[in-house]
Amino acid sequence: MAVAASAAPGALGTLQAGRARLVAACCARLGPRWRLPGSWTCPRVDSTIWARGWTPAAGGAAWQRGYSAEVKTEDELRVRYLEEENRGIVVLGINRAYAKNSLSKNLIKMLSKAVDALKSDKKVRTIIVRSEVPGIFCAGADLKERAKMSSSEVGPFVSKIRAMINEIANLPVPTIAAIDGLALGGGLELALACDIRVAASSAKMGLVETKLAIIPGGGGTQRLPRAIGMSLAKELIFSARVLDGQEAKSVGLISHVLEQNQEGDAAYRKALDLAREFLPQGPVAMRVAKLAINQGMEVDLVTGLAIEEACYAQVERVYGVTQDIFALPGLCDGRKDSEVNQKGRHCNQKGKSHPGKTTASRSRDRRPQAALDSKPGFQKVASEAPIIILIEKVLGRARQKSKMGK
């Protein structure tokens, strides 16, 4: 068009050529494959941008959030690392609007890949699993895709769903499921694998597989009884009953229920608030506490207490056996010396005192806990391998005592 405009006669041609150059410059600033409203100089918006949820508002001048049925497979899962005051929070957003966020082969593969990367990332503090589609969390397995499978393919498909959900359950950091819509079958099983579940009052949740003459295959028969008790879990699975947010809260399936807002993300906002509460806490302590709880819930109380002891010892070793723990901000504030005297270290009412240490070393010890990640001991324990070895020893001794008792 620029060539045609420059060929136009007189002042009109000059104006048109200038306009074409101006439009081209603006498009270049916007980036490739963008154009200004009413302009034909730059290419149209790429279809992947439409798929990612942006549509033109009335008049074409502004942009507003929207959802499209033409989402490309690479956009079915969005992994967002939040920044600034939310640094350390990662959001996994499921985005299969055209299939109600059902679990397809591709989505399972993408979730597994994302989880595999997150579990070894020491900068990740909390993970939120949510939906990018209004009114839907996850509708379970993709039954249309499953209908096309041969009988020999169904078993491995369900096994992959179960393995992916187990990977989420075994993530070392806290996980929160933000349920702002429908969570049925495998969708609820995905939420059950998270440490904490929050939901909007309008959300719908249930393990409905018995309606299809099958049973939950992604851990539902095991995690639901652990969450709400055996009798009630049996009732819900036998009846294929669907609960709303208030009902789910009353039976203990979720921790928080909220009235849905106009944006349709009330549960996500609550999940974000909870994740922010977790951020200031000790990163190693959070991981080890989760490990102790998860492992301890699978054994008797005596063995569970032994697991807690092993985990506590490991955290204490990382902190240098209380050599650094009293350097954490706020820990000694307002305490008397006699209350915190340990191994020649003490805190006074005016602040922290560290006998035998220089001013520089005292300053270093006042770092926030997150800064202690760089200490060699933290790197060792962050892998959790030493703790897991100790837990295995504890469990081994418990099994031996059980055999001797019999």
C-alpha positions in Angstrom: 0.0 0.0 0.0 2.9 2.3 0.7 4.0 2.1 -2.9 0.5 2.8 -4.2 0.1 5.8 -1.8 3.4 7.3 -2.9 2.3 7.0 -6.5 -0.9 9.0 -5.9 -0.8 12.6 -7.5 -0.2 15.8 -5.6 -0.6 16.6 -1.9 -3.0 13.6 -1.4 -0.4 11.2 -2.4 2.1 12.8 0.0 -0.3 12.6 2.9 -1.2 9.0 2.2 2.4 8.0 1.9 3.2 9.8 5.3 0.2 8.0 6.9 1.4 4.7 5.7 4.9 5.3 7.1 3.4 6.4 10.4 1.2 3.3 10.7 4.1 1.0 9.8 6.2 2.6 12.5 3.4 2.2 15.1 3.0 -1.5 14.1 6.7 -2.1 14.5 6.5 -0.8 18.1 3.6 -3.0 18.8 5.5 -6.0 17.6 5.2 -8.5 14.7 1.8 -9.5 13.4 -0.1 -6.5 14.9 -2.0 -3.8 13.2 -3.8 -0.6 14.2 -7.6 -0.5 13.9 -8.6 0.4 10.3 -5.0 -0.2 9.0 -4.2 -2.6 6.2 -0.4 -2.0 6.3 0.5 -4.4 9.0 -0.6 -8.1 9.2 -3.5 -9.1 11.2 -3.3 -10.3 14.8 -1.9 -13.8 15.0 -4.4 -16.5 15.8 -2.4 -17.7 18.8 -3.0 -14.3 20.4 -6.7 -14.7 20.0 -6.4 -18.2 21.4 -4.6 -16.9 24.5 -7.7 -15.0 25.5 -7.7 -11.5 24.0 -10.4 -10.1 21.8 -11.1 -6.6 20.5 -13.6 -4.5 22.3 -16.4 -2.6 20.6 -14.9 -0.1 18.1 -11.6 -2.1 17.9 -9.6 0.6 19.8 -9.3 -1.2 23.2 -8.6 -4.8 24.2 -10.6 -6.9 26.7 -10.3 -10.4 28.1 -12.1 -13.1 26.2 -12.1 -16.8 25.6 -11.9 -18.7 22.3 -12.7 -22.2 21.3 -9.7 -22.2 19.0 -7.0 -22.7 21.6 -3.9 -24.3 20.3 -2.5 -27.3 22.1 0.6 -25.4 23.4 -1.8 -22.9 25.1 -3.8 -25.6 27.0 -1.6 -25.0 30.1 -0.2 -21.7 31.2 2.6 -21.6 33.7 3.0 -18.2 35.3 5.8 -17.2 37.6 4.5 -14.3 39.6 6.8 -11.4 40.4 7.4 -8.6 42.9 5.6 -9.2 46.2 4.3 -12.5 44.8 7.7 -13.8 43.8 7.9 -17.5 44.6 4.3 -18.2 43.7 3.7 -20.2 40.5 0.2 -20.5 38.9 -0.7 -23.5 36.7 -3.7 -22.3 34.6 -5.7 -25.0 32.6 -7.1 -23.5 29.4 -9.1 -26.0 27.3 -12.3 -24.0 27.1 -13.7 -26.0 24.1 -13.3 -29.3 26.1 -14.3 -28.0 29.6 -10.7 -28.3 30.7 -10.9 -32.1 30.4 -7.7 -34.1 30.7 -6.4 -35.1 27.3 -3.2 -36.9 26.4 -1.6 -33.6 25.5 -2.7 -31.8 28.7 -1.5 -34.6 30.9 1.8 -34.5 29.1 2.1 -30.8 29.6 1.1 -31.0 33.3 3.7 -33.7 33.9 6.4 -31.7 32.2 5.5 -28.5 34.2 5.5 -30.4 37.5 8.8 -32.1 36.7 10.4 -28.7 36.3 8.8 -27.2 39.4 9.7 -29.9 41.8 13.4 -29.2 41.3 13.1 -25.4 41.3 14.3 -24.1 44.7 12.9 -20.7 44.0 9.3 -22.0 43.9 7.5 -21.5 47.3 3.8 -22.2 46.6 1.9 -23.5 43.5 -1.7 -22.6 42.7 -3.7 -24.8 40.3 -6.6 -23.0 38.7 -8.6 -22.7 35.5 -8.3 -19.9 32.9 -11.9 -20.7 31.8 -14.9 -19.2 33.6 -17.2 -21.6 35.3 -15.0 -24.6 34.8 -12.1 -26.1 36.9 -11.7 -29.5 35.2 -14.4 -31.8 33.9 -12.3 -35.0 34.3 -10.9 -37.2 31.6 -11.5 -36.3 28.0 -14.2 -38.8 27.2 -14.4 -37.9 23.5 -10.7 -38.7 23.2 -11.1 -41.8 25.3 -14.0 -43.1 23.1 -11.6 -43.2 20.2 -9.1 -45.4 22.1 -8.8 -49.1 21.7 -9.3 -51.3 24.8 -5.5 -51.7 25.0 -5.0 -47.9 25.2 -7.5 -47.1 27.9 -5.5 -48.7 30.7 -2.2 -46.8 30.0 -4.2 -43.5 29.5 -5.8 -43.8 33.0 -2.4 -44.8 34.4 -0.9 -41.6 33.0 -3.6 -39.5 34.7 -3.0 -41.3 38.0 0.8 -40.8 37.7 0.4 -37.1 36.9 -1.9 -36.5 39.8 0.5 -38.4 42.1 3.3 -36.1 40.9 1.3 -33.1 41.9 0.6 -34.7 45.3 4.3 -35.3 45.8 5.4 -31.8 45.0 7.7 -30.6 47.9 6.1 -27.2 48.3 2.5 -26.3 49.3 -0.1 -26.6 46.6 -3.5 -24.9 46.5 -6.4 -25.8 44.2 -8.6 -22.8 43.3 -12.0 -24.2 42.3 -14.0 -21.5 40.6 -16.3 -23.8 38.7 -17.1 -27.4 37.8 -14.7 -30.1 39.2 -15.9 -33.6 38.4 -14.2 -37.0 38.3 -10.6 -36.5 37.4 -11.0 -32.8 38.0 -11.8 -33.3 41.7 -9.1 -35.9 41.9 -6.6 -33.3 40.7 -7.9 -30.9 43.4 -7.7 -33.7 46.0 -4.0 -34.1 45.2 -3.4 -30.5 46.4 -2.6 -29.7 50.0 -5.4 -27.0 50.3 -8.6 -26.5 48.3 -10.6 -23.3 48.2 -13.8 -22.9 46.1 -16.5 -20.5 45.1 -20.0 -21.2 46.5 -21.2 -21.7 43.0 -18.6 -24.4 42.2 -19.7 -28.0 41.7 -17.6 -31.0 42.9 -18.1 -34.7 42.8 -16.7 -38.1 41.9 -19.3 -39.2 39.4 -17.6 -42.2 37.8 -20.2 -44.8 39.1 -22.7 -43.1 36.7 -20.5 -44.4 33.9 -20.3 -47.8 35.5 -16.6 -47.3 36.4 -14.8 -46.1 39.5 -12.5 -43.2 40.2 -9.1 -44.0 38.7 -7.0 -41.0 39.6 -6.7 -41.6 43.3 -10.2 -40.6 44.3 -11.0 -43.8 46.2 -8.0 -43.2 48.4 -7.7 -39.4 48.8 -11.4 -38.6 49.3 -11.7 -40.9 52.4 -8.5 -39.4 53.8 -10.0 -35.9 53.3 -13.5 -36.4 54.6 -13.7 -39.8 56.3 -14.4 -43.3 54.9 -18.2 -43.4 55.5 -19.0 -40.1 53.9 -16.6 -40.8 51.0 -18.3 -44.0 50.3 -21.7 -42.3 50.3 -20.5 -39.7 47.8 -18.9 -42.2 45.5 -21.7 -44.7 45.6 -24.3 -42.0 44.8 -22.1 -40.0 42.4 -23.4 -36.9 44.2 -22.3 -33.5 43.2 -21.8 -30.9 45.9 -21.8 -27.1 45.7 -19.2 -25.0 47.5 -21.1 -24.6 50.8 -21.8 -28.4 50.9 -18.2 -29.2 50.2 -17.1 -26.9 53.0 -19.6 -28.5 55.5 -18.1 -32.0 54.8 -14.5 -30.8 55.0 -13.7 -31.3 51.3 -12.5 -27.7 51.0 -11.0 -25.3 53.5 -12.6 -22.1 52.4 -15.8 -21.2 50.5 -16.4 -17.7 49.0 -19.2 -16.0 47.1 -18.3 -15.8 43.5 -17.4 -12.3 42.2 -18.1 -10.7 38.8 -14.8 -11.7 37.4 -15.4 -15.4 38.3 -12.1 -15.8 40.2 -13.0 -15.6 43.9 -11.4 -18.9 44.7 -8.2 -17.9 42.9 -8.0 -14.6 44.8 -8.3 -16.4 48.1 -5.7 -18.9 47.0 -3.4 -16.1 46.2 -4.0 -14.6 49.6 -3.1 -17.9 51.3 0.0 -18.2 49.1 1.2 -14.8 50.2 0.8 -15.9 53.9 3.2 -18.8 53.1 5.9 -16.7 51.5 7.6 -15.2 54.6 8.0 -18.6 56.3 11.1 -20.7 56.2 11.5 -22.4 52.8 13.1 -25.5 54.2 10.8 -25.7 57.1 7.8 -25.6 54.8 9.1 -28.5 52.7 10.1 -30.6 55.6 6.8 -29.9 57.5 4.8 -31.1 54.4 7.0 -34.2 54.2 6.5 -35.0 57.9 2.7 -34.6 57.6 2.4 -36.6 54.5 4.5 -39.5 55.7 3.1 -39.4 59.2 -0.5 -39.7 58.1 0.2 -43.1 56.5 1.5 -44.8 59.7 0.5 -45.1 63.4 1.0 -42.3 65.8 4.2 -43.7 67.4 5.9 -44.1 64.0 4.6 -40.7 62.9 6.2 -39.1 66.0 9.5 -40.8 65.1 9.2 -39.4 61.6 8.6 -35.9 63.0 11.7 -36.3 65.2 13.8 -37.3 62.2 12.5 -34.4 60.2 13.1 -31.9 63.0 16.6 -33.1 63.5 17.4 -32.5 59.8 16.0 -29.0 59.9 17.9 -28.3 63.1 21.1 -29.6 61.4 20.6 -27.3 58.5 20.3 -24.3 60.8 23.6 -25.3 62.4 22.0 -26.7 65.5 20.4 -23.4 66.6 23.5 -21.4 65.5 21.5 -19.4 63.0 17.9 -19.9 64.0 18.0 -17.1 66.6 19.3 -14.8 64.0 16.0 -14.8 62.2 14.1 -11.4 62.4 11.5 -11.2 65.1 12.4 -14.5 66.8 14.1 -12.9 69.8 12.2 -9.7 70.0 10.8 -9.0 73.4 12.4 -12.1 75.1 14.6 -12.1 78.1 18.1 -13.6 78.0 17.1 -16.5 80.2 14.3 -17.5 77.8 16.6 -18.1 74.8 20.0 -18.9 76.3 21.4 -21.8 74.2 25.1 -22.7 73.6 26.4 -19.4 74.7 24.1 -17.3 72.5 21.4 -15.0 73.7 19.1 -12.2 72.7 18.5 -9.1 74.8 15.4 -7.0 74.9 17.0 -4.4 72.7 17.8 -6.8 69.9 20.1 -9.7 69.2 23.5 -10.3 70.8 25.9 -12.8 69.4 29.0 -13.3 71.7 32.3 -13.7 69.8 30.9 -12.5 66.5 32.0 -9.4 64.7 29.5 -6.6 63.7 29.7 -7.8 60.1 28.8 -11.4 61.0 26.0 -10.3 63.2 24.6 -8.2 60.3 24.8 -11.3 58.0 22.8 -13.4 60.5 20.0 -10.9 60.5 19.1 -11.8 57.0 15.5 -12.9 56.3 15.1 -16.7 56.2 14.8 -16.8 52.5 18.3 -15.5 52.2 19.6 -18.6 54.1 18.8 -20.7 51.0 22.4 -19.9 49.9 23.9 -21.7 52.9 25.5 -25.1 52.0 23.4 -27.0 54.5 20.2 -25.7 53.0 21.1 -27.0 49.6 21.8 -30.4 51.0 18.5 -30.7 52.9 16.4 -29.1 50.1 16.9 -32.2 48.0 15.1 -34.1 50.9 17.2 -37.1 50.2 18.8 -37.3 53.7 15.3 -36.9 55.3 13.8 -39.6 53.2 16.6 -42.0 54.0 16.0 -41.4 57.7 12.3 -41.8 57.3 12.8 -45.1 55.6 15.0 -46.2 58.5 12.2 -45.2 60.9 9.6 -47.1 58.9 11.9 -50.1 58.8 12.3 -50.2 62.5 8.5 -49.8 63.0 7.9 -52.8 60.7 10.4 -54.9 62.6 8.7 -54.0 65.9 5.4 -54.9 64.4 6.6 -58.3 63.3 8.1 -59.0 66.7 4.8 -58.0 68.4 3.0 -60.5 66.2 
